[in-house]
Amino acid sequence: RGCTLNSLGTSNNNAAIYSSENLLDNIIVSGNTISGGYRGIHIDGLDVSSQKATKILIDNNTFTDHYLTGAYLKDCIAPRILNNVMVPGSLTSNYWGVFLENCTNNYEIAQNKVLYNVDDGGIIVQNCS
């Protein structure tokens, strides 16, 4: 809470908060400024229905200057992304403030502001239920 997290570079695996193929539970990212990188947050749980990342809350953060995505979550159970402000970097051609993929059990995306002026962008939900 109250931290400034900076990520350097725009390579594919570059994020201020990064976890891939891990069993995560009860992760809260709240009240921070998250800047730079390919993505601000990249959380990719295990691709097994009983071992996906659970209880992920991303709330009341400011995301700035990312190349592709503010918050990317894949293979999570019921993630919640609430009350965030997301502003892309100047070199971005397609920007997604929120990108959920293969998430289950009533995910929640609400009260976020994605400030982007190009046709492609905003919030994308892919293969979620």
Order of alpha helices (4+ residues) and beta strands (2+ residues): beta-beta-beta-beta-beta-beta-beta-beta-beta-beta-beta-beta-beta-beta-beta
